Amino acid sequence: MYSQGLIGADGRTTESPEFLEAFQRRIDAEEKIEPNDAMPEGYRRTLVRQIGQHAHSEIVGMLPEGNWITRAPSLRRKAALLAKVQDEGGHGLYLYAAAETLGVSRDQMTEELLDGRAKYSSIFNYPTLTWADIGVIGWLVDGAAIMNQIPLCRCSYGPYARAMIRVCKEESFHQRQGYEIVMTLARGTPEQKAMAQDALNRWWWPSIMMFGPHDADSQHSDQSMAWKIKRFSNDELRQKFIDATVPQAEFIGLTIPDPDLTWNEAKGGYDHGPIDWDEFWRVVKGHGPMAKDRIKARRKAWDDGAWVREAALAHAEKRRARKMAAE
Amino acid sequence: MALFDAVLELADDHLVLGHRLSEWCGHAPMLEEDLAMPNMALDLIGTARTLYDYAATLEGQGRTEDDMAYLRGEREYRNLLLCERPNEDFAQTMLRQLYFAAFMHPYWQAAAGGGDEVIRGVAGKAVKEMAYHIRHAGEWVIRLGDGTEESARRMKDAVEALHLYTGELFEEGAAEGVDALPSRAAIKPAWEATIDHIFGQALLSRPVVQYPQTGGRRGLHGESLGHLLAEMQSVYRAHPGATW
């Protein structure tokens, strides 16, 4: 792995005004920042936090969807869901690799996830209660993720931007697949349609909360915008998502659970009802319904697998020693 | 209908083992295995789908692959006992995979030259997949067998727990006398050679089994298969006739 040599590397820079100005000029000229380039410590930290959170979200996100692999209601759906959850794991893998170019190891990031220091997308702290949730997660949660992630393909940090190109292609496929699951249910038996509507009712608000607090309350935004890590504000992205999703729901005869949702001709977009920010902050702060179970499951997998990882290292060491002895 | 029954047996082996592997998804010892096990599960489930579809065609009564998978109970499932054994730990999971793939690889090689077009097609693809499964699972059996004290103990325990189910691999079952499919008994020398080659590097030995377990082909399973099927079939059976 090419990033190995960078882990723990001393990336400290003397952040004189001239250095910061020169860095900003590179950003403004749309140059990509690469792993060995000098960068402000804040830029590095912001990216480690963001890429790490993104990677953790992919990994924890395997759990709510993995919950339905063994119960998928047809062999075709079972295979597709397995492949989808596998894709999420793959995203986690190359996002961890992108973060490693900034000097942190995957093991370090994993420890931070397991002991609660690192965050992940709080959407995954809601439970998947029926098969319809698998469709709605693909449609809404992956749909919202794409809105957030497409601009990241142009992020100023090269390894992250390049990783996002592939991630977005796969997420876009997942979104269409999820919508197709929901469409099939909406056109199915009355029970299937009710299942789809119920899942939409439960996932709609958490999905639009995925874009984060209103712009006025977003603490990381201004600097991230200046550094071109972020290119659109939370509210702009949320608006795009709602405008794209409402007609999709209408097309399959499902109702968005927001009585205040109305088309605003003047702005050319939908106005939505108030978001329950108390719920948002409760879940973000780790009190979502499945928060404890998710970390418990990740910790169990990590702890139960310790002997396997130790054995792999021990075996590799034995092989190396044997090879040395033979030479 | 001997071919139908034999194809169903093969399909059940692949679906049940694929389902077992899929249970690991999101819970593996390392991220790389969270990708590798679903990958192998997808190979097996893909093969099962083609075989169920073929069985349904041979039967000619309008059943679908999903009817085959979701509407038969444990007494009607014909899979090998080996395939349904619970995952337990990573050592048992990898050994179970090795035992199965070390059989299926030469089996599909032989089937690729047989007289049935569908089986030849399945075999052509599955041969490559099984070669990879042998490599992946075999490397883990070697790493764990010759790793730490704990991993070596777990690997020996895995052999102890699973070897008694391997004799069933070589029973002809419904394929007895079916020209389109290879003799299962004839695969034994190739299987033993693969296992011995890997066990040699894993510091393991192939035990002599006094009391082999068998019966899967007659629907005589262990208790865990019923739970696997109850889980797998729950949504499908709760909505009879629905399309997914």
Contacts between the chains, C-beta under 8 A, distances in Angstrom:
chain1	res1	chain2	res2	distance
A	59	B	31	7.2
A	62	B	25	6.7
A	62	B	26	3.9
A	62	B	34	6.9
A	63	B	26	5.2
A	66	B	25	4.8
A	66	B	26	3.9
A	66	B	27	7.8
A	69	B	22	5.0
A	69	B	23	7.8
A	69	B	25	5.7
A	70	B	19	6.6
A	70	B	22	6.5
A	70	B	23	6.2
A	70	B	231	5.2
A	70	B	232	6.0
A	71	B	231	6.0
A	71	B	232	6.7
A	71	B	234	5.6
A	71	B	235	5.3
A	72	B	235	7.6
A	73	B	70	7.8
A	73	B	235	4.1
A	73	B	236	4.7
A	73	B	239	7.5
A	73	B	242	7.7
A	73	B	244	4.3
A	74	B	66	5.0
A	74	B	70	7.8
A	74	B	236	7.1
A	74	B	244	4.5
A	75	B	15	7.6
A	75	B	45	6.4
A	75	B	48	7.1
A	75	B	49	5.0
A	75	B	52	7.4
A	75	B	65	5.6
A	75	B	66	6.0
A	75	B	69	5.7
A	76	B	49	7.5
A	76	B	244	7.9
A	77	B	244	5.7
A	78	B	22	7.6
A	78	B	45	6.3
A	79	B	42	5.9
A	79	B	45	5.3
A	79	B	46	6.5
A	79	B	49	7.3
A	82	B	22	5.6
A	82	B	25	6.6
A	82	B	38	4.9
A	82	B	41	5.9
A	82	B	42	5.6
A	82	B	45	7.3
A	83	B	38	7.4
A	83	B	42	6.1
A	85	B	25	5.5
A	85	B	26	6.8
A	85	B	38	6.6
A	86	B	25	7.2
A	86	B	34	7.7
A	86	B	35	5.7
A	86	B	38	4.2
A	86	B	39	6.6
A	86	B	42	7.6
A	89	B	25	8.0
A	89	B	26	7.7
A	89	B	31	6.1
A	89	B	34	4.5
A	89	B	35	5.1
A	89	B	38	7.7
A	90	B	35	5.9
A	92	B	31	6.2
A	93	B	31	5.4
A	93	B	32	7.5
A	93	B	35	7.0
A	96	B	31	7.5
A	106	B	31	7.7
A	131	B	235	5.3
A	131	B	244	7.7
A	184	B	243	6.5
A	184	B	244	6.4
A	188	B	242	5.6
A	188	B	243	5.9
A	188	B	244	7.9
A	189	B	239	6.5
A	189	B	241	7.8
A	189	B	242	5.2
A	191	B	239	6.2
A	191	B	242	7.7
A	192	B	239	6.8
A	192	B	242	5.9
A	297	B	26	7.4
A	297	B	27	6.9
A	300	B	27	7.4
A	301	B	26	7.3
A	301	B	27	4.4
A	301	B	28	6.6
A	301	B	29	7.2
A	304	B	27	7.9
A	304	B	29	7.0
A	304	B	89	7.7
A	305	B	28	6.7
A	305	B	29	2.5
A	305	B	30	6.1
A	305	B	33	7.9
A	305	B	90	7.0
A	306	B	29	7.7
A	307	B	148	7.0
A	307	B	150	5.0
A	307	B	151	5.9
A	307	B	154	7.2
A	308	B	29	3.8
A	308	B	30	7.1
A	308	B	33	8.0
A	308	B	90	5.0
A	308	B	144	7.2
A	308	B	151	7.1
A	309	B	29	6.1
A	309	B	30	6.0
A	310	B	147	7.3
A	310	B	148	5.5
A	310	B	150	7.6
A	310	B	151	7.4
A	311	B	143	5.9
A	311	B	144	5.2
A	311	B	147	2.9
A	311	B	148	4.9
A	311	B	150	7.3
A	311	B	151	3.4
A	312	B	143	5.3
A	312	B	147	6.7
A	314	B	147	4.7
A	314	B	148	4.7
A	314	B	151	7.6
A	315	B	142	7.3
A	315	B	143	4.2
A	315	B	144	7.8
A	315	B	146	5.7
A	315	B	147	4.4
A	316	B	143	8.0
A	318	B	146	6.4
A	318	B	147	8.0
